[in-house]
Amino acid sequence: MKTKNLLNIILLSLTLSCSAAISAEGSDKPALKDVFEEHFLIGGAFNRNLVSGKDPNAVAIAIKHFNTATSENDMKWSLIHPRPKEYNWEPADRFVSFAEKNNMVPIGHCLIWHAQVPSWTYRDDDRNLLNREELLARMKDHITTVVGRYKGRVKGWDVVNEALNDNGKLRNSRWLRIIGEGSEEKKYDFIAKAFEYANQADPDAELYYNDYSLDTNKKKCDGAVEIVKYLKSKGIRIDGVGIQLHAGLDYPDKESLEYSISSLAATSVKVMMTELDIRTQTRGYRGADIRRVNRRDSVDADAASEETQRKLAEKYAELFSVFVKHKRDISRVTFWGVYDRTSWIGGSPLLFDRNYQPKEAFDAVVRVVENEK
């Protein structure tokens, strides 16, 4: 009798697990990639648990709803190239294979960034800082190796990430200081060379500049426009600019968001929303610099409240109404994560909750397209 009861319990557990996996993606909901098929690609940033299959409910959401995928971390320098002459290919290989297997456009993130770069990158064997030519050689080797490995497979690369300060001027990173040598004439050189090397490694991959607060800060957006104009003036290919769009319940406003989309589109590049989420908490740091985020304090106790979810749905609807209005200029919308538990900012920032279920915000986003017809 005890054995029979135990078997019944096991069977019930398996049934519930299977049911959770089946309903995780919102089986009664339309697929987002179908809803926005005539507008733009739509996707998410994938972590290792998803692409390895360790998080099957997240896999179900991704496969049903997304037709493009970004590697959340595994293509950043510190993870894919942790030590000189040593590359860790397995996680990135698995990401690209997952995207290909499930008919998603894979996006590589990112090649050159001031963060998540090993300290050895800028130094020689004696720990002395490299000079301009030495750092350019190291940059070229990294980009050529990484982009070359996925030539013809990764469809787009965030070549340079977050090179601007909020005032629209270039961030005083080591890439700028060493390669620019303190010269006004050379200030864009590290960006230009990164795009040159990426183009050489894969002439068919799209190449992007990516940054945050372009949607809220006109000076910073203008700085991104200047980067595009500079590259084009030198005959250097740049195909798009990513607006990260880490939003909040009360920002960005429509006018500011439309300014960024229109200003960037006017330079004849594609515009993308590359790291979309909406912060539900009103406290704490609001930027996209992960070093300044305290994950322990990032869980919002009011995230699941009806009022918060209503505001979240309203803001997502507002943002997507702008995206749909500018669908001729926007080529991709990517959520930074797949469901709330995997978000880097905690709270309730995405369309799927911590139990993998579609939220009120999901329905609000779908209605934007329904109301367009």
Residue pairs with C-beta under 8 A, 6 or more apart in sequence:
20 57
20 356
21 56
21 57
21 60
22 60
23 357
24 56
24 57
24 58
24 60
24 61
24 356
24 357
25 57
25 60
25 61
25 63
25 64
25 65
25 356
26 61
26 64
26 352
26 357
26 358
26 362
29 358
29 362
29 363
29 366
30 366
31 64
31 65
32 42
32 65
32 66
32 351
32 365
32 366
33 41
33 42
33 65
33 66
33 67
35 365
35 366
35 369
36 42
36 333
36 369
38 327
39 323
39 324
39 327
39 330
39 369
40 323
40 327
40 330
40 331
40 332
40 333
41 67
41 68
41 105
41 331
41 332
41 333
42 65
42 66
42 67
42 68
42 332
42 333
42 334
43 66
43 67
43 68
43 69
43 70
43 104
43 105
43 107
43 332
43 333
43 334
43 335
44 61
44 62
44 66
44 69
44 70
44 334
44 335
44 336
44 337
44 338
45 69
45 70
45 71
45 72
45 109
45 275
45 334
45 335
45 336
45 337
45 338
46 62
46 69
46 70
46 71
46 72
46 95
46 98
46 338
47 55
47 72
47 73
47 342
48 54
48 73
48 74
48 91
48 94
49 55
49 58
49 342
50 58
50 59
50 62
50 98
50 338
50 342
51 91
51 94
51 95
51 98
52 94
53 59
55 342
57 339
57 356
58 338
58 339
58 342
58 356
60 356
61 338
61 339
61 352
61 356
62 69
62 102
62 104
62 338
63 102
66 104
67 103
67 104
67 105
68 104
68 105
68 106
68 107
68 332
68 334
69 95
69 98
69 99
69 104
69 105
69 106
69 107
70 106
70 107
70 109
70 274
70 334
71 92
71 95
71 106
71 107
71 108
71 109
72 109
72 336
72 337
73 79
73 116
74 80
74 91
74 92
74 95
75 92
75 95
75 108
75 109
75 110
75 146
76 109
76 110
76 113
76 116
77 111
77 113
77 116
77 117
77 118
77 121
77 142
78 116
78 117
78 118
79 88
79 91
79 116
80 87
80 88
80 89
80 91
80 92
80 146
81 87
81 88
81 118
81 142
81 145
81 146
82 88
82 118
83 118
83 120
84 120
87 145
87 146
89 149
92 150
95 106
96 106
96 150
96 153
96 154
98 104
99 105
99 106
100 106
100 153
105 155
105 156
105 332
106 150
106 153
106 154
106 155
107 154
107 155
107 156
107 157
107 158
107 332
107 334
108 146
108 147
108 150
108 154
108 156
108 157
108 158
109 157
109 158
109 161
109 210
109 274
110 157
110 158
110 159
110 160
110 161
110 210
111 142
111 143
111 146
111 147
111 157
111 158
111 159
111 160
111 161
111 194
111 198
112 139
112 143
112 159
112 160
112 161
112 175
112 190
112 191
112 194
113 160
113 161
113 162
114 162
114 163
114 171
114 173
114 174
114 175
115 162
115 289
115 290
115 291
121 138
121 142
122 129
122 130
122 135
122 174
122 178
123 129
123 130
124 130
124 134
129 174
129 178
130 138
130 178
131 178
132 178
132 179
132 181
135 174
135 175
135 178
135 179
136 179
136 190
136 193
139 175
139 179
139 190
139 193
139 194
139 197
140 193
140 197
143 159
143 194
143 197
143 198
143 201
144 197
144 200
144 201
146 201
147 154
147 157
147 197
147 198
147 201
147 202
147 205
148 201
148 202
150 202
151 201
151 202
151 204
151 205
152 202
152 204
154 202
154 205
155 205
155 206
156 205
156 206
156 207
156 208
156 239
156 240
157 198
157 202
157 205
157 206
157 207
157 208
158 208
158 209
158 210
158 242
158 274
159 194
159 195
159 198
159 207
159 208
159 209
159 238
160 190
160 191
160 194
160 195
160 209
160 210
161 210
161 211
162 171
162 210
162 211
162 212
162 288
162 289
163 170
163 171
163 173
163 175
163 176
163 191
163 209
163 211
163 227
164 170
164 171
164 211
164 220
164 223
164 224
164 227
165 171
165 172
165 220
165 223
166 213
166 217
166 219
166 220
167 219
167 220
167 223
168 217
168 219
168 220
168 221
168 222
168 223
168 226
169 223
170 176
170 187
170 188
170 223
175 190
176 187
176 190
179 186
179 189
179 190
179 193
180 186
180 187
180 189
180 190
188 227
188 230
188 231
191 209
191 227
191 230
191 231
192 230
192 231
192 234
192 236
195 207
195 231
195 236
195 237
195 238
196 236
198 205
198 207
199 207
199 236
199 237
206 239
206 240
206 270
207 237
207 238
207 239
207 240
208 238
208 239
208 240
208 241
208 242
208 270
208 272
208 274
209 224
209 227
209 228
209 238
209 240
209 241
209 242
210 241
210 242
210 244
210 274
210 275
211 220
211 224
211 241
211 242
211 243
211 244
212 244
212 245
212 246
212 275
212 287
212 288
213 220
213 244
213 287
213 288
214 220
214 221
214 224
214 241
214 243
214 244
214 260
214 264
215 221
215 243
215 245
215 247
215 252
215 256
215 257
215 260
216 251
216 252
216 256
218 256
218 259
218 260
221 259
221 260
221 263
221 264
222 263
224 241
224 264
225 263
225 264
225 266
225 267
227 238
228 238
228 241
228 264
228 267
228 269
229 267
231 237
231 238
232 238
232 267
232 268
238 269
239 269
239 270
240 269
240 270
240 271
240 272
240 331
241 264
241 267
241 269
241 270
241 271
241 272
242 272
242 273
242 274
242 275
243 260
243 261
243 264
243 271
243 272
243 273
243 274
244 273
244 274
244 275
244 276
244 288
244 336
245 252
245 257
245 273
245 274
245 275
245 276
245 319
246 275
246 276
246 277
246 279
246 286
246 287
246 288
246 336
246 345
247 276
247 277
247 278
247 279
247 315
247 319
248 278
248 279
248 282
248 286
248 315
249 278
249 279
249 280
249 282
249 308
249 311
249 312
249 315
250 315
254 318
254 322
257 319
257 322
258 322
258 325
258 326
261 271
261 322
261 326
261 329
261 330
262 326
262 329
264 271
264 329
265 271
265 326
265 329
270 329
270 330
270 331
270 332
271 326
271 329
271 330
271 331
272 330
272 331
272 332
272 333
272 334
273 323
273 330
273 332
273 333
273 334
274 332
274 334
275 288
275 334
275 336
276 319
276 333
276 334
276 335
276 336
277 335
277 336
277 337
277 343
277 345
277 349
277 350
278 312
278 315
278 316
278 319
278 349
278 361
279 286
279 345
279 347
279 349
280 300
280 302
280 303
280 308
280 311
280 312
280 347
280 348
280 349
281 298
281 300
281 302
281 303
281 346
281 347
284 293
284 294
284 297
284 298
285 292
285 293
285 294
290 344
293 344
293 345
295 344
295 346
298 345
298 346
298 347
299 346
299 347
300 308
300 346
300 347
300 348
302 308
303 340
303 346
303 347
303 348
304 348
304 353
308 348
309 348
309 359
309 360
309 361
310 360
312 348
312 359
312 360
312 361
313 359
313 360
313 361
313 363
313 364
314 364
316 351
316 361
316 364
316 365
317 361
317 364
317 365
317 367
317 368
320 364
320 365
320 368
321 368
323 330
323 333
324 368
324 369
324 372
335 350
335 351
336 343
336 344
337 343
337 344
337 349
337 350
338 350
338 352
339 350
339 352
339 353
339 354
339 356
340 347
340 348
340 349
340 350
340 352
340 353
340 354
341 354
343 349
343 350
348 359
351 358
351 359
351 361
351 362
351 365
352 358
352 359
352 362
353 359
